[in-house]
Amino acid sequence: MTYENLIAVTAILVYTLIIVLITYFSAKKENYGDFIIASKNLGWKSLGFSLFASFISAYTIIVGISFSYLFGI
């Protein structure tokens, strides 16, 4: 097995493991409310930052900067 094949097989195994773990831990959620507000175990700051990070992505920031540059805002 060549070095490139070893890297590819390792990457596939790692991605498969991550998908299995995500599936296992996400199955523990009972309803939509548990998923959104973490069963009310998060404080308001953590929940606010999490929602902000979900709505404002890097793509949004880059597009905003490029529009500002293109249109001279």
N, C-alpha and C positions, 0 to 999 in steps of 0.2 A: 504494500500500500504506500503510495507516495505521500509526501508531506501535505500537498493540497487536498488530497482525498481525506486525510486524517482531520484536517481543519474543517472540511465540509461535514463530515460525519459527526464531529464533536459539536459543531454549531447546530445541526439538526437535533441531536440529543438534548442539548441545552434548551432549545426552543420547545421541544416536546415536553420536557420536564416543567418548564414554566407554564405551559398551557394546562398541563395536568394539575399543577398546584393552584392555578387560578380557578379552574373548574371545581376543584375540591372545596376551596375556601368560599367561593361564591355560592355554593349550594347550601351553605349554612344560613343564609339570609332567608328570613321567613316571609317578608313582604316588602313592598316598595318603600315604605317608610323606614324600615331598617336599613335599607341601602342608602337612601338619600341623607338621612340625619344620623346615621351610625347608632341607631337605637338610643338616641339622646345622650350618648356618652361624650360627645364633643362639646367643647365650649363655643361661645359665639364667635370668638376670634378665629379659632381653627376652622369652623364652618364657613365663616365669611371669606377667609383666604382661600379655602378650597373651592368655593363657588366662583370667586374672582379668577382663579387660575383656570377653571374649567371654561369660563366664558371668554377670557382674554388669552388668546394663544399667541405664539411667536409669529404665526402667519398674519394675524390681525395687526400686530405692531409693525411688521415689515411693510405691509400694504399701506398702512397709515403714513409711514415715513416716505414711501415712494410716491404716494399721491401728493403729499406736501411738497416734495421736491419737484414733481412734474407740473403741478398747478400753481406753484409759488405761494402757498398758504403760509 
